[in-house]
Amino acid sequence: MSSRSYHAVLSVLFGVSLADVSWAADLARASSSERTPLVITSDRLDMNDRDHQAVFSGQVRVVEGGLQLNADRMVVTYYTPAASRKKGSSQQGLQIREVRADGRVVMQQAGSRGEAERAVYKVTERTLALIGDQRAAVVQRGEDRMEGNQILVALTQDHRVERLSVQGNEKRRVAVRVMPSSTGILPAGGAAPAGERER
Protein backbone atom coordinates (compact mmCIF):
# COMPACT_ATOMS: atom_id res chain seq x y z
CA MET A 1 0.00 0.00 0.00
CA SER A 2 1.31 3.44 -0.90
CA SER A 3 -0.29 5.27 2.00
CA ARG A 4 2.13 7.20 4.19
CA SER A 5 1.23 8.41 7.67
CA TYR A 6 2.93 11.23 9.51
CA HIS A 7 2.40 12.43 13.06
CA ALA A 8 3.57 15.81 14.25
CA VAL A 9 3.43 17.61 17.57
CA LEU A 10 3.26 20.92 15.73
CA SER A 11 1.17 21.69 12.67
CA VAL A 12 2.80 20.77 9.40
CA LEU A 13 2.86 22.35 5.96
CA PHE A 14 2.48 19.27 3.79
CA GLY A 15 5.03 17.56 5.99
CA VAL A 16 7.69 20.28 5.97
CA SER A 17 10.50 19.43 8.42
CA LEU A 18 9.73 15.74 8.09
CA ALA A 19 12.22 13.37 6.53
CA ASP A 20 10.65 12.69 3.10
CA VAL A 21 9.29 15.99 1.78
CA SER A 22 10.14 16.14 -1.92
CA TRP A 23 6.55 15.35 -2.97
CA ALA A 24 5.21 17.62 -0.23
CA ALA A 25 7.20 20.63 -1.38
CA ASP A 26 5.88 20.20 -4.93
CA LEU A 27 2.30 19.98 -3.67
CA ALA A 28 2.60 23.10 -1.52
CA ARG A 29 4.14 25.16 -4.35
CA ALA A 30 1.57 24.27 -6.98
CA SER A 31 -1.75 25.69 -5.83
CA SER A 32 -2.67 28.09 -8.65
CA SER A 33 -1.60 29.55 -11.96
CA GLU A 34 -0.54 32.75 -10.17
CA ARG A 35 1.55 30.64 -7.78
CA THR A 36 -0.21 32.05 -4.75
CA PRO A 37 0.86 29.55 -2.11
CA LEU A 38 -1.84 27.34 -0.67
CA VAL A 39 -0.70 26.53 2.85
CA ILE A 40 -2.27 23.74 4.91
CA THR A 41 -1.53 23.09 8.58
CA SER A 42 -2.87 20.20 10.65
CA ASP A 43 -2.07 17.75 13.44
CA ARG A 44 -1.82 14.76 11.10
CA LEU A 45 -1.28 14.02 7.41
CA ASP A 46 -1.94 10.72 5.57
CA MET A 47 -0.67 10.71 1.98
CA ASN A 48 -1.86 8.18 -0.59
CA ASP A 49 0.05 8.53 -3.87
CA ARG A 50 -1.97 5.82 -5.60
CA ASP A 51 -5.26 7.68 -5.09
CA HIS A 52 -3.66 11.13 -5.48
CA GLN A 53 -5.06 12.21 -2.13
CA ALA A 54 -3.70 13.80 1.02
CA VAL A 55 -5.88 13.57 4.15
CA PHE A 56 -5.31 16.23 6.80
CA SER A 57 -6.93 15.85 10.22
CA GLY A 58 -6.95 17.73 13.52
CA GLN A 59 -7.43 21.52 13.54
CA VAL A 60 -6.90 21.80 9.79
CA ARG A 61 -6.39 25.23 8.27
CA VAL A 62 -6.02 26.22 4.61
CA VAL A 63 -4.77 29.70 3.71
CA GLU A 64 -4.58 30.94 0.12
CA GLY A 65 -4.18 34.67 -0.32
CA GLY A 66 -7.01 36.36 1.60
CA LEU A 67 -9.01 33.14 1.95
CA GLN A 68 -8.87 31.03 5.10
CA LEU A 69 -10.71 27.74 5.61
CA ASN A 70 -10.74 25.78 8.88
CA ALA A 71 -12.21 22.31 9.54
CA ASP A 72 -11.74 19.11 11.52
CA ARG A 73 -10.66 17.16 8.42
CA MET A 74 -9.74 17.94 4.82
CA VAL A 75 -9.08 15.71 1.83
CA VAL A 76 -6.86 17.26 -0.85
CA THR A 77 -7.01 15.77 -4.36
CA TYR A 78 -4.03 16.49 -6.60
CA TYR A 79 -2.69 15.47 -10.00
CA THR A 80 0.50 15.62 -12.02
CA PRO A 81 0.16 17.67 -15.25
CA ALA A 82 1.30 15.92 -18.43
CA ALA A 83 4.03 18.55 -18.99
CA SER A 84 5.52 17.76 -15.57
CA ARG A 85 5.85 14.06 -16.39
CA LYS A 86 8.24 14.69 -19.28
CA LYS A 87 11.88 14.05 -18.50
CA GLY A 88 13.80 17.27 -17.94
CA SER A 89 10.63 19.37 -17.64
CA SER A 90 10.90 22.55 -15.57
CA GLN A 91 7.13 22.50 -14.88
CA GLN A 92 5.81 22.08 -11.34
CA GLY A 93 5.33 18.48 -10.31
CA LEU A 94 1.88 18.54 -8.66
CA GLN A 95 -1.29 20.60 -8.93
CA ILE A 96 -4.06 20.76 -6.34
CA ARG A 97 -7.45 20.11 -7.90
CA GLU A 98 -9.84 20.17 -4.94
CA VAL A 99 -10.06 20.49 -1.17
CA ARG A 100 -12.97 18.79 0.66
CA ALA A 101 -13.54 19.91 4.24
CA ASP A 102 -15.68 18.15 6.86
CA GLY A 103 -16.65 19.01 10.43
CA ARG A 104 -17.03 22.51 11.87
CA VAL A 105 -16.11 24.28 8.64
CA VAL A 106 -15.36 28.00 8.97
CA MET A 107 -14.49 30.28 6.03
CA GLN A 108 -13.03 33.76 6.53
CA GLN A 109 -12.40 36.25 3.75
CA ALA A 110 -12.10 40.06 3.88
CA GLY A 111 -14.49 40.57 6.78
CA SER A 112 -16.93 37.86 5.68
CA ARG A 113 -17.34 34.69 7.73
CA GLY A 114 -19.01 31.48 6.57
CA GLU A 115 -19.96 28.38 8.54
CA ALA A 116 -21.05 24.98 7.29
CA GLU A 117 -20.88 21.27 8.02
CA ARG A 118 -19.04 20.54 4.78
CA ALA A 119 -17.24 22.51 2.08
CA VAL A 120 -15.74 21.85 -1.34
CA TYR A 121 -13.07 24.23 -2.64
CA LYS A 122 -12.31 23.74 -6.35
CA VAL A 123 -8.94 25.42 -6.57
CA THR A 124 -8.58 25.79 -10.33
CA GLU A 125 -12.18 27.03 -10.72
CA ARG A 126 -11.91 29.27 -7.64
CA THR A 127 -15.28 28.22 -6.25
CA LEU A 128 -16.09 27.34 -2.66
CA ALA A 129 -19.32 25.51 -1.82
CA LEU A 130 -20.46 25.72 1.82
CA ILE A 131 -22.91 22.89 2.49
CA GLY A 132 -25.32 22.41 5.39
CA ASP A 133 -26.87 19.08 6.30
CA GLN A 134 -28.49 19.23 9.74
CA ARG A 135 -27.84 22.97 10.06
CA ALA A 136 -27.94 25.75 7.48
CA ALA A 137 -24.81 26.98 5.75
CA VAL A 138 -24.27 30.63 6.68
CA VAL A 139 -22.30 33.62 5.38
CA GLN A 140 -22.19 36.71 7.58
CA ARG A 141 -20.59 40.16 7.21
CA GLY A 142 -21.15 42.45 10.15
CA GLU A 143 -24.84 42.14 11.04
CA ASP A 144 -25.84 41.07 7.52
CA ARG A 145 -26.46 37.37 7.11
CA MET A 146 -27.55 34.86 4.48
CA GLU A 147 -28.27 31.18 4.96
CA GLY A 148 -29.43 28.20 2.96
CA ASN A 149 -28.77 24.56 2.25
CA GLN A 150 -25.77 25.45 0.07
CA ILE A 151 -23.87 28.68 -0.55
CA LEU A 152 -21.58 28.85 -3.58
CA VAL A 153 -18.84 31.48 -3.34
CA ALA A 154 -17.03 32.45 -6.56
CA LEU A 155 -13.65 34.10 -6.02
CA THR A 156 -11.61 36.44 -8.21
CA GLN A 157 -7.95 35.85 -9.05
CA ASP A 158 -6.94 37.87 -5.98
CA HIS A 159 -9.31 35.87 -3.73
CA ARG A 160 -12.05 38.49 -3.37
CA VAL A 161 -15.67 37.32 -3.33
CA GLU A 162 -17.03 37.95 -6.82
CA ARG A 163 -20.43 36.26 -6.59
CA LEU A 164 -22.63 34.40 -4.12
CA SER A 165 -25.33 31.91 -5.03
CA VAL A 166 -27.58 30.55 -2.28
CA GLN A 167 -29.75 27.43 -2.66
CA GLY A 168 -32.51 26.10 -0.45
CA ASN A 169 -34.29 22.77 -0.43
CA GLU A 170 -37.63 21.30 0.61
CA LYS A 171 -36.67 21.53 4.30
CA ARG A 172 -34.82 24.83 4.36
CA ARG A 173 -35.61 27.99 2.40
CA VAL A 174 -33.04 30.68 1.66
CA ALA A 175 -33.03 33.53 4.21
CA VAL A 176 -31.26 36.89 3.90
CA ARG A 177 -31.04 39.61 6.56
CA VAL A 178 -29.65 43.01 5.53
CA MET A 179 -29.49 45.76 8.15
CA PRO A 180 -30.48 49.34 7.13
CA SER A 181 -27.00 50.71 7.86
CA SER A 182 -25.37 47.83 6.00
CA THR A 183 -22.44 48.17 3.62
CA GLY A 184 -23.47 44.86 2.06
CA ILE A 185 -22.77 41.19 2.63
CA LEU A 186 -20.15 41.18 -0.10
CA PRO A 187 -16.88 43.10 0.31
CA ALA A 188 -16.69 46.42 -1.56
CA GLY A 189 -16.52 45.93 -5.31
CA GLY A 190 -18.28 42.54 -5.26
CA ALA A 191 -21.35 41.74 -7.36
CA ALA A 192 -24.79 41.27 -5.83
CA PRO A 193 -25.75 37.84 -4.49
CA ALA A 194 -27.79 35.68 -6.84
CA GLY A 195 -30.61 33.26 -6.16
CA GLU A 196 -31.73 34.18 -2.67
CA ARG A 197 -35.39 34.34 -1.58
CA GLU A 198 -36.13 36.20 1.63
CA ARG A 199 -38.15 34.20 4.13
C-alpha positions as CSV (number, residue, x, y, z in Angstrom):
1,M,0.0,0.0,0.0
2,S,1.3,3.4,-0.9
3,S,-0.3,5.3,2.0
4,R,2.1,7.2,4.2
5,S,1.2,8.4,7.7
6,Y,2.9,11.2,9.5
7,H,2.4,12.4,13.1
8,A,3.6,15.8,14.3
9,V,3.4,17.6,17.6
10,L,3.3,20.9,15.7
11,S,1.2,21.7,12.7
12,V,2.8,20.8,9.4
13,L,2.9,22.3,6.0
14,F,2.5,19.3,3.8
15,G,5.0,17.6,6.0
16,V,7.7,20.3,6.0
17,S,10.5,19.4,8.4
18,L,9.7,15.7,8.1
19,A,12.2,13.4,6.5
20,D,10.6,12.7,3.1
21,V,9.3,16.0,1.8
22,S,10.1,16.1,-1.9
23,W,6.5,15.4,-3.0
24,A,5.2,17.6,-0.2
25,A,7.2,20.6,-1.4
26,D,5.9,20.2,-4.9
27,L,2.3,20.0,-3.7
28,A,2.6,23.1,-1.5
29,R,4.1,25.2,-4.3
30,A,1.6,24.3,-7.0
31,S,-1.8,25.7,-5.8
32,S,-2.7,28.1,-8.7
33,S,-1.6,29.5,-12.0
34,E,-0.5,32.8,-10.2
35,R,1.5,30.6,-7.8
36,T,-0.2,32.1,-4.7
37,P,0.9,29.6,-2.1
38,L,-1.8,27.3,-0.7
39,V,-0.7,26.5,2.9
40,I,-2.3,23.7,4.9
41,T,-1.5,23.1,8.6
42,S,-2.9,20.2,10.6
43,D,-2.1,17.8,13.4
44,R,-1.8,14.8,11.1
45,L,-1.3,14.0,7.4
46,D,-1.9,10.7,5.6
47,M,-0.7,10.7,2.0
48,N,-1.9,8.2,-0.6
49,D,0.1,8.5,-3.9
50,R,-2.0,5.8,-5.6
51,D,-5.3,7.7,-5.1
52,H,-3.7,11.1,-5.5
53,Q,-5.1,12.2,-2.1
54,A,-3.7,13.8,1.0
55,V,-5.9,13.6,4.1
56,F,-5.3,16.2,6.8
57,S,-6.9,15.9,10.2
58,G,-7.0,17.7,13.5
59,Q,-7.4,21.5,13.5
60,V,-6.9,21.8,9.8
61,R,-6.4,25.2,8.3
62,V,-6.0,26.2,4.6
63,V,-4.8,29.7,3.7
64,E,-4.6,30.9,0.1
65,G,-4.2,34.7,-0.3
66,G,-7.0,36.4,1.6
67,L,-9.0,33.1,1.9
68,Q,-8.9,31.0,5.1
69,L,-10.7,27.7,5.6
70,N,-10.7,25.8,8.9
71,A,-12.2,22.3,9.5
72,D,-11.7,19.1,11.5
73,R,-10.7,17.2,8.4
74,M,-9.7,17.9,4.8
75,V,-9.1,15.7,1.8
76,V,-6.9,17.3,-0.9
77,T,-7.0,15.8,-4.4
78,Y,-4.0,16.5,-6.6
79,Y,-2.7,15.5,-10.0
80,T,0.5,15.6,-12.0
81,P,0.2,17.7,-15.2
82,A,1.3,15.9,-18.4
83,A,4.0,18.5,-19.0
84,S,5.5,17.8,-15.6
85,R,5.9,14.1,-16.4
86,K,8.2,14.7,-19.3
87,K,11.9,14.1,-18.5
88,G,13.8,17.3,-17.9
89,S,10.6,19.4,-17.6
90,S,10.9,22.5,-15.6
91,Q,7.1,22.5,-14.9
92,Q,5.8,22.1,-11.3
93,G,5.3,18.5,-10.3
94,L,1.9,18.5,-8.7
95,Q,-1.3,20.6,-8.9
96,I,-4.1,20.8,-6.3
97,R,-7.5,20.1,-7.9
98,E,-9.8,20.2,-4.9
99,V,-10.1,20.5,-1.2
100,R,-13.0,18.8,0.7
101,A,-13.5,19.9,4.2
102,D,-15.7,18.2,6.9
103,G,-16.7,19.0,10.4
104,R,-17.0,22.5,11.9
105,V,-16.1,24.3,8.6
106,V,-15.4,28.0,9.0
107,M,-14.5,30.3,6.0
108,Q,-13.0,33.8,6.5
109,Q,-12.4,36.2,3.7
110,A,-12.1,40.1,3.9
111,G,-14.5,40.6,6.8
112,S,-16.9,37.9,5.7
113,R,-17.3,34.7,7.7
114,G,-19.0,31.5,6.6
115,E,-20.0,28.4,8.5
116,A,-21.1,25.0,7.3
117,E,-20.9,21.3,8.0
118,R,-19.0,20.5,4.8
119,A,-17.2,22.5,2.1
120,V,-15.7,21.8,-1.3
121,Y,-13.1,24.2,-2.6
122,K,-12.3,23.7,-6.3
123,V,-8.9,25.4,-6.6
124,T,-8.6,25.8,-10.3
125,E,-12.2,27.0,-10.7
126,R,-11.9,29.3,-7.6
127,T,-15.3,28.2,-6.3
128,L,-16.1,27.3,-2.7
129,A,-19.3,25.5,-1.8
130,L,-20.5,25.7,1.8
131,I,-22.9,22.9,2.5
132,G,-25.3,22.4,5.4
133,D,-26.9,19.1,6.3
134,Q,-28.5,19.2,9.7
135,R,-27.8,23.0,10.1
136,A,-27.9,25.8,7.5
137,A,-24.8,27.0,5.7
138,V,-24.3,30.6,6.7
139,V,-22.3,33.6,5.4
140,Q,-22.2,36.7,7.6
141,R,-20.6,40.2,7.2
142,G,-21.2,42.5,10.2
143,E,-24.8,42.1,11.0
144,D,-25.8,41.1,7.5
145,R,-26.5,37.4,7.1
146,M,-27.6,34.9,4.5
147,E,-28.3,31.2,5.0
148,G,-29.4,28.2,3.0
149,N,-28.8,24.6,2.3
150,Q,-25.8,25.5,0.1
151,I,-23.9,28.7,-0.6
152,L,-21.6,28.9,-3.6
153,V,-18.8,31.5,-3.3
154,A,-17.0,32.5,-6.6
155,L,-13.6,34.1,-6.0
156,T,-11.6,36.4,-8.2
157,Q,-8.0,35.9,-9.1
158,D,-6.9,37.9,-6.0
159,H,-9.3,35.9,-3.7
160,R,-12.1,38.5,-3.4
161,V,-15.7,37.3,-3.3
162,E,-17.0,37.9,-6.8
163,R,-20.4,36.3,-6.6
164,L,-22.6,34.4,-4.1
165,S,-25.3,31.9,-5.0
166,V,-27.6,30.5,-2.3
167,Q,-29.7,27.4,-2.7
168,G,-32.5,26.1,-0.4
169,N,-34.3,22.8,-0.4
170,E,-37.6,21.3,0.6
171,K,-36.7,21.5,4.3
172,R,-34.8,24.8,4.4
173,R,-35.6,28.0,2.4
174,V,-33.0,30.7,1.7
175,A,-33.0,33.5,4.2
176,V,-31.3,36.9,3.9
177,R,-31.0,39.6,6.6
178,V,-29.7,43.0,5.5
179,M,-29.5,45.8,8.2
180,P,-30.5,49.3,7.1
181,S,-27.0,50.7,7.9
182,S,-25.4,47.8,6.0
183,T,-22.4,48.2,3.6
184,G,-23.5,44.9,2.1
185,I,-22.8,41.2,2.6
186,L,-20.2,41.2,-0.1
187,P,-16.9,43.1,0.3
188,A,-16.7,46.4,-1.6
189,G,-16.5,45.9,-5.3
190,G,-18.3,42.5,-5.3
191,A,-21.4,41.7,-7.4
192,A,-24.8,41.3,-5.8
193,P,-25.8,37.8,-4.5
194,A,-27.8,35.7,-6.8
195,G,-30.6,33.3,-6.2
196,E,-31.7,34.2,-2.7
197,R,-35.4,34.3,-1.6
198,E,-36.1,36.2,1.6
199,R,-38.1,34.2,4.1
